[in-house]
Amino acid sequence: MDRFILPISGGESGGIAAGGDGAHAADDGELLDAYSRAVVGAVEEVGPAVVNIEVQIAPTTRRGGPPRRRAGGSGSGFLIAPDGLALTNSHVVHGAVRMDVTLRDGRRMEATLVGDDPDTDLAVIRLHGAEFPHARLGDSAALKPGQLVIAIGNPLGFQTTVTAGVVSALGRSLRARTGRLMDDIIQTDAALNPGNSGGPLVNFRGEVVGVNTAVILPAQGLCFALPVNTARFVASRLVRDGRIRRGWLGVGGQNVDLVRRVVRAEALETKTGVLVLHLEPGSPAERAGLEPNDIIVGLGGEAVRHVDDLHRLLTERRIGEPTELLVIRQWKRQTLEITPTESPASRAD
């Protein structure tokens, strides 16, 4: 029988060196030690600020039947200020009638909701007390693919669980449970499981760079986090207003392709747009003279290629501001003036 011998770097030709390269082994050991120290240091820095959140959801009544029992769930969060403010995912606390939070030191207390934004899957809660351990927020814009990151959370009830990996990709898009598209999502292979939602994604300096939010099942290594720069902005608005204010036009529409000759004839920046199917009575769109079958291709001087572009452009700063709306009507471009109002969803209690 023929015997195949694999060449081993550093060994003798046709065999394996018994001792190997001691210098290389020492170098590898030092690298592993450095990696371990980085992970341990980051966990020691952020771990005390990570909390376990247990929620109770109000029961719903089925038509013709008795009310269902009060449901429960759990997730993770992390303190961002010494006065007890903590970040988590909206889907962890949305609709909760009671939230009980457990800190790593064993303290357990009830928390209250400061604000909730399902469109970005972020929420802020408050623990009542003072001098809480809190995490430092980093800069998610400085992340690079391949960078070491650490996820800390409470998967399946196992408190302060640590997993490590790398930034797999940046700039991903992910749908919130409301259907709105979330941009600039961080993809990581740091293992996440149910219960990790709302926990921090941390760099080796112990700075929070993301808020863990989702996994794709049954795939392995496809995990996602919201960038901390987005979380910082959303948290500041939730603390200030209790909600995120967004612009609203009152339009129901769908993405469509534009006829090629119309794109050329009207010198459009886009080959697609949003076909208007429905106008809310009394809405800004109706008042501006928008009509069913118009195709929206621009807002405020920026191209609108699909419905997600409208969502992205309708920010707080456009509320109450007259804005140019570019549409295609009967194959000709027209410019309307529209004044977005605050979204009824963001006004809702």
N, C-alpha and C positions, 0 to 999 in steps of 0.2 A: 504494500500500500504506500502511495506517495505521501510524504509529509510536507505540509506547507509551513514555513516559518515566516512570521511577519517581522519586517525590519523594525527595530526599536531605536529611536534616536538616542545616541550616547552609548549604545552597546557595541559589542564586537560583531563583526560581520558573521552572519549565520547563527547568532545566538543572542542571549539576553544577558546583559551585564548584571552580576549578582548584587552589587552595591548601588548601582545607579549613580547619578551625579549628586553628590551631597550638597554642593553649592546651590544647585537648582532647587533641591528639596527644601533647603533653608529659606530660599527666596519665596517659594510658594507658601511656606508656613507663615512667613512674615506678612504676605499679602492677605492670607486668610485671617490672621490675627487683626490686621488693620480693618478688614471688612467687618469682623465681629465687633470690634471696638466702636466702629461707626454706627452699627445697628443698635448696640447696647446703649451708646450715648444718646442717640435720638429717642429711644424708648424711655430712658430715664428722664429726658427733658420733657417729653410730651405726655407720657403715660399717666401721670397724676391728674391731668386735665381731662382725660377721656372718661365719659360717663355711660352707664347703661340706662336706657329709658324704657320703662314699661308703661303701656297705655291701655286705657279702657275706652272703647268706642260705644256711643249710645246705641241701644237696640233699635231695630227697625220693625215696623209692623207690616206683616203680610196681609194683603187684602182678604178679608173673610177669615182670617186666622189669628191666633194669639200672637202677641209680640215676641220677637226672638230674644234670646238671652243676650246680655251685654257681651260684646266681643272684646278680645284683647290682642295685644301684639307687643313686640319689643324691637328695639333698635339701638343705635349708638349715637353719641354726640360728643362735643368737646367744648370746654369752657374757653371763652375768648376774652374775658375781662374778670378782674378780681371781684366785681360786684355781683357775679353770678349769671351773666349773660352767656348763653351757649348756643352753638350752631348745630343743626341736624338737618335731615331731609324732611321735606314737606310730607312725603308719603308715610313717614314714621309717625307723625303727630296729627295729621289732618283729620279733623272730626273727633278728636279725643275729648272726652269729658273729664278725664283725670290722667295726670302724668306723674309717675313716681320715678325718681332718679336716684341711682346708687353710684357713689363715688368709689374710687379705688381704695380709699382708706376705710371703707365700710359704712360711711354715713349715708343715710337714706332720707329723702325728703320729697315733698310734693313740689312740682314745678308748674308755672303758668305760661301760657302762650303769649309771646310778645307780638309776633306777626308770622304770616304763612304765605308763601308764594308758590302755588302748585306749578306755575309755568316754568319756573327754574328749579323746581323740586328742592327748595331751600326754606328753612324756617328758623326762627330765633325763639328760644324759651328762656325763662328766668328762674334761677334757683334763689331762694330768699336767704340771705346771709351776707357775709363779707369775708374778704381775704381768701377767696378761693384760688387754688392753683389754676393757671391759665396758660394756653399755648400761644406761641409767637406765630404770627402770620407772615409767610414769605411772599415771593413774587413768582406767580405761575408763568408769567411771560418769559422768565429766564430759563425755564425747563428745556431740556434737549432730549431727543430720543436716545435711549440707552442709559440714561441717568438712573442711579440707584434711588429707589423710593421704598418706604415702609408703610404698611397699612396697620392701623391699630383699631380694634373694635371688640364687639361682643357677639361673635357668630354663634347662633344656636344656644345662646345663654352662657357661653364660656367667656367670662369676663377678661378684659385686657389681653386679648389674643393678638399676637404679633405675626405678620407675614411680611416677607420682603421680596422685591423683584426690581424691575426696571420700568421706565417709561417706554411703552411699546410704540406709541404714536401720539401725535398732537393734532389738534384741529379737527377731531372727529365731530360728527353731529349725532344727536340722540333725541328721540321723541320723549317729551314729558307725558305724564299720564293724561294731561289735558289735550294732547295732540299737538301742542306747540313745539316747534323745533328748537332744541338747545344747541348752541354752537360752541366751538373751541373746547370740546370735551377731551379730557386726558384718558388715553387708553393705557392700561398697565397689566402686567402679568402677576402682580402681587395678588395672592389668592384672596378672594372675597366670597363670603357665604351669607345666607340670610341672617340678619342681625348685625352685619357689618355696616349696613346703610346708615349714613350720617356720621360715621367715624372719620378721623383725619387720615389723609395721605401726606407723609412727612418726608422731607429730604434728609440727607445725612447730617445736616447742621441742626436738626431738631426744629425746623420751621415747617409749618403746615403749608402745603402747596396745593392741596385739593381736598374735596369732601367726597368720600366714597359714596356711590349712588346706585350702581347697577352691575349685574353680571348677565351674560348670555348663556342660558342653559339649553342643551347639555354640553355646550362647548367648554373647554378648559383653557384658562389663561386669557379669556376675553372679559376684562373687568374695566369699569369706567368710573371716573371721578370728575366732579365739577371743579373748574379752576378756582383757586382761592381768590383771584382778583375779582371774579364775578361774585363770589360769596361775600367778599368785603363790601362791594357796592350794594348788593341786595340787603345785607344785614344792616347797613347804615340807614337805608330807606325804611326797613321794617321797624327799626327802633324809633325812627322819627315819626313815621306815619301809620305804622301797623300794617301797611300794605305797600305794594308796588303800583304806582300810577302809570297807566299805559294809554296811548291814544286809541281812538275808536272811530271808524267810518260808518259802520252799520251796513256792511256789504257782505253778501254771501256769494262765493264764486268758486271757480275751478281753474286749474292750469290748462292752457291751450297753446298749441303751436300757431304761429302767425303765417299767413300766406307769404311766400317768398317775394312776390312782386310788390307787396305792400311794404315789406321791410326795406326793399331797395328804394321804392318810390318816395317813402316818407323818411328815409335816412335814419331808421331806428337803431338804437344801440342793442336791442334784444330781438331774438327770434321767437320768443314766447312771451305770454302775458297772462293776466287773470281775467277770465270771462265773467262778467257780472250776471249772476243768476237771480239774485234777490236783493231788495233794498228794504231795510227796516223803516217803517213809517216814522216820519219826523226825525230821521237820522241825519247826520252831517252829509252823507252821500246823497240822500234825497233832496236836501236843501240846496246842494251844489249843482243839481241838475243832472246827476248821473242817471243813466237809463239802463234797463236790462238789455243784455247783448253788447253793451260797450265792453271793450277790452282795455283794462288798465295796464299801461306799460311804463309809467313813471310816476314818482312822488317826490316832491321837493328837489327836483333836479337829479335824482338818482333812478337808475333803471329798476323796473319791477318785472322780474322774470317769472315769479311764481308767488303763491300765497305766502310762503315763508318770508319773502322779501318784504311784503306788507307788514307782517308781524315785527320784523326786525327794525323797520323804519318808523313804526308808530311808537316812538319813545315818549317819555314824559314831556320833553321839551317842545313837542309839537302840539300839546294840548292847548287849545285856545288860540293857536297861531295860524293865520291864513297861509295855506300851502298850495303850491301848484300841483295839479293832478293832470297827467298826460294820458289821454285815452285814444283808442281807435274806434271811430263810429262810422259805420257804413264805408269802411276801408280808407277813411281819411283821419288824420290825426287832429285832435282838438285839445285845447287846454282849458281846464276848469279851475276855479279857485274853491278849495274846500278847507273848512276849519274843523279839525278833529276835536272831539270832546273826550272826557275821561271814559274809559271802558266801563260799562255797567258791571262787569265781573270784578274789576278792582275796587268799585265803589261798594260792592256787596259786603255786608257784615259777616 
